[in-house]
Amino acid sequence: MATNRASGDLVKLFDDLVRCETRLYNAIGDTLREEHGIVTTQYEFLRYLRDHPGSRVAEVATNFAAGVGAISKGTDRLEARGWVKRRPNPTDGRSSLVTLTAAGEALLKAAEDTFRRRLAELVSPSLASDRVKEVGEALQALRVSLEENRLGVPVG
């Protein structure tokens, strides 16, 4: 039931959700940096491009609820390291399509094992697999609602 004021439980959920995300992101980023020389944002970007080859920068920005300018700069950095390449969009000359290079694919393959291992180390001691599924379904429902209503999308 929707109200015009968040309950104490909702405020606690928000606080726990944000702090868990930040701590997980940072801890995984520390491990990825130590073992592969990348950070979590770069890992996620590479993984997205593997799963969505030939994406436009705007599509990547929409997925991550980030600004197009920030994603474009991130693409520049990944391209400079030889992990992605841009090619002109044949249907829209104003945009380019971004894909992984062979070096990007190799890096992602190695980093994915590290990511999965570290994520399990961080989450499994606190949440049993049935709880992971339950929490995941709840968060997915919330995410879908926010995305369908285009909430939390940066301008620009």
Buried (B, 14 or more C-beta within 10 A) or exposed (E): EEEEEEEEEEEEBEEEEEEBEEEBBEBBBEBBBEBBEBBBBBBBBBBBBBEBEEBBBEBBBBBBBBBBEBBBEBBEEBBEBEBBBBEEBEEEEEBBBBBBBEEBBEBBEEBBEBBEEBBEEBBEEEBEEEEBEEBEEEEEEEEEEEBEEEEEEEEE
